[in-house]
């Protein structure tokens, strides 16, 4: 058969031709053995997108068009496949965060009182790491403290000072 002669590393067009040869003369939809394999992979935790998408998601079992046609021909099978796929898809979202037990440094447990939600990003952060970082903040230099005092005495707000726009147009 021509498919066996095709080697890996071929162009996209050659791969498409090989896929077409694979399905030439086949009835529409998915063969029964492949439908059983498809359903088994869904029950093992995969999704319709992974099994029909190919590319970065891994090798596809069947094209999405063939899957859709099979769904039209077998509506009960289709409803079960989509139901399982949706469950698997929702389980995958946020799974990495749910499985996180320690902080990024790997030093502290990410539980209860050691976790806070970062307001700017809505992410879980390690409170112990945050305290450790702020404990090592360098003290302000005397020259900077004098400039801040002068700016405050001249009527500048803290926002103007921190953003570099003090009152009077001069530098702090």
Buried (B, 14 or more C-beta within 10 A) or exposed (E): EEEEEBEEEEEEEEBEBBBEEEEEEEEEBBBEEBBEBBBEBBEEEBBBEBBBBBEEEEEBBBBBEBBBBBBEEBEEBBEBBBEBBEEBBEEEEEEEEEEEEEBEEEEBEBEEEBBEEEEEEEEBBBBBBBEEEEEEEEEEEEEEEEBBEEBBEEEBEEEBBEEEEBBEEEEB
